[in-house]
């Protein structure tokens, strides 16, 4: 037979494990974002315009 303090230690460890398992978990819904469709049109071939205001 085990001494009483060892039995108490075993019970405490079992309770700790049980308490860890019983913690609530919150599931956050993540909205699904549809993938962007890549379209190639005439606007995609635009150039860059530089305007010099101080010259």
C-alpha positions as a Python dict, from the first residue, in 0.01 Angstrom:
ca = {
    (1, 'X'): (0, 0, 0),
    (2, 'X'): (118, 351, -84),
    (3, 'X'): (163, 621, 177),
    (4, 'X'): (-123, 874, 195),
    (5, 'X'): (81, 1170, 65),
    (6, 'X'): (170, 980, -253),
    (7, 'X'): (-197, 896, -308),
    (8, 'X'): (-282, 1266, -264),
    (9, 'X'): (-15, 1363, -517),
    (10, 'X'): (-153, 1114, -770),
    (11, 'X'): (-506, 1251, -720),
    (12, 'X'): (-386, 1609, -766),
    (13, 'X'): (-208, 1520, -1089),
    (14, 'X'): (-516, 1341, -1222),
    (15, 'X'): (-732, 1644, -1136),
    (16, 'X'): (-485, 1876, -1310),
    (17, 'X'): (-496, 1665, -1625),
    (18, 'X'): (-876, 1650, -1609),
    (19, 'X'): (-899, 2030, -1563),
    (20, 'X'): (-671, 2091, -1862),
    (21, 'X'): (-898, 1881, -2081),
    (22, 'X'): (-1215, 2055, -1961),
    (23, 'X'): (-1110, 2410, -2051),
    (24, 'X'): (-1354, 2571, -2294),
    (25, 'X'): (-1247, 2628, -2649),
    (26, 'X'): (-1385, 2905, -2867),
    (27, 'X'): (-1403, 2834, -3238),
    (28, 'X'): (-1386, 3155, -3439),
    (29, 'X'): (-1555, 3132, -3776),
    (30, 'X'): (-1322, 3240, -4053),
    (31, 'X'): (-1503, 3367, -4360),
    (32, 'X'): (-1388, 3206, -4681),
    (33, 'X'): (-1262, 3459, -4931),
    (34, 'X'): (-1300, 3352, -5292),
    (35, 'X'): (-974, 3372, -5487),
    (36, 'X'): (-936, 3679, -5705),
    (37, 'X'): (-969, 3620, -6072),
    (38, 'X'): (-682, 3770, -6264),
    (39, 'X'): (-808, 3944, -6573),
    (40, 'X'): (-585, 4095, -6834),
    (41, 'X'): (-728, 4388, -7020),
    (42, 'X'): (-613, 4710, -7184),
    (43, 'X'): (-608, 4902, -6856),
    (44, 'X'): (-334, 4677, -6724),
    (45, 'X'): (-86, 4811, -6985),
    (46, 'X'): (-103, 5170, -6866),
    (47, 'X'): (212, 5375, -6824),
    (48, 'X'): (327, 5610, -6550),
    (49, 'X'): (279, 5988, -6568),
    (50, 'X'): (519, 6213, -6376),
    (51, 'X'): (408, 6573, -6318),
    (52, 'X'): (682, 6811, -6206),
    (53, 'X'): (517, 7090, -6006),
    (54, 'X'): (838, 7267, -5901),
    (55, 'X'): (1012, 7293, -6235),
}
